[in-house]
Amino acid sequence: MKIVVKLFATLRQGRFKVQSGIYPEAAKVQDIVEGLAISPTDLGIIFVNGKSADLNRVLHEGDTISIFPPVGGG
Amino acid sequence: MDKMDVLLRQKAPSGLIGWKEEEEMALALGLSLHETEGRLLAQGVLPRRYQRNAKSITREEQCRLFQSRVAVIGCGGLGGYLLEELARLGIGSISAWDYDNFAEHNLNRQLLAEIDSIGQSKVETAAKRVQAINPAVKFQAFNRPFAAGEGEDLLAGHQVVVDALDSIPVRKMLAAVCQRMSLPLVHGAIAGWCGQLCTQFPGEDSLEIIYRNSSQEQGAESKQGVLAFAPAVVASLQAAEVVKILLGRGELLRKRLLFFNLLDMEFEVLDL
């Protein structure tokens, strides 16, 4: 199935801004994060089709996943 | 006619009062500057310092801001700009927490960090700054970390809490405290060229959602640092949320996250 992946801010470094990819049916958010080699400490909030989602969210054909770095400074 | 009315006729015939007259009035009435300004605003007299607020905020609203208590947790990058703006806006009572002292590496972005404040307490420096801007503000400085039990007691009586922390676990703790106390929390955070903002009301779990993948102390800022404009932008947005909460006016950023990346000039507002 086709999934659009959008990366934000520092997660773009060495990767991409937006990319379409073909993933196996029933792929989860976690599979995409691992496939991009995003370490747990570099992972912030994730949105699927503009709504927040957790790592266990099962993806569907045509979904857009947006991945942000954690922001914690003050 | 009481003494206050007589003085008002002399010193504020136009409904506006200057700072010198306000000080004279406080002295004549034997009141603190905070009490004097509270009485003036309650009688519809506007201190001149708020004259440029007046087209956007009514006199009644200016009075409501002055009667409000706001807590700012952290006096670093976000906290410095927040305290500056809240004091200038005329929030009457402000409490601030920070256990840290200024260091040279704060000079790139923290408004209160100056050559002469290196090594000085952040919250005590903030107290001096607020006093210098608006001596009518009642400022309470807590020179210690924000801790759940004590913090809960000290937050009682505040209307809004502002997150200007630099630790993800402490933010989660603060969000839980605000939930227990039914207090609105205005969250802000910064890293590198980026920043984010969200307002959490009682019963909402926005901060849990924002940081559910983050078990570490810090975010991207541990590698990216923070640039000067990031705290200025986020703190200003937070100050606007505070004013809207206090006045019950406008559209708040509830159950949504604003994320911006100034390097690519992108602003995203996403549903939580």
Interface residues (C-beta under 8 A of the other chain):
Chain A: F8 A9 T10 P40 T41 D42 L43 G44 I45 I46 F47 G50 K51 S52 D54 L55 S66 F68 P69 P70 V71 G72 G73 G74
Chain B: G74 G76 G77 L78 G79 D163 A164 L165 D166 S167 I168 R171 G188 A189 I190 A191 G192 W193 C194 G195 Q196 I209 I210 Y211 R212 N213 S214 S215 Q216 E217 Q218 G219 A220 E221 K223 Q224 V226 A230 P231 L257 F259 N261 L263 E266 E268 L270 D271 L272
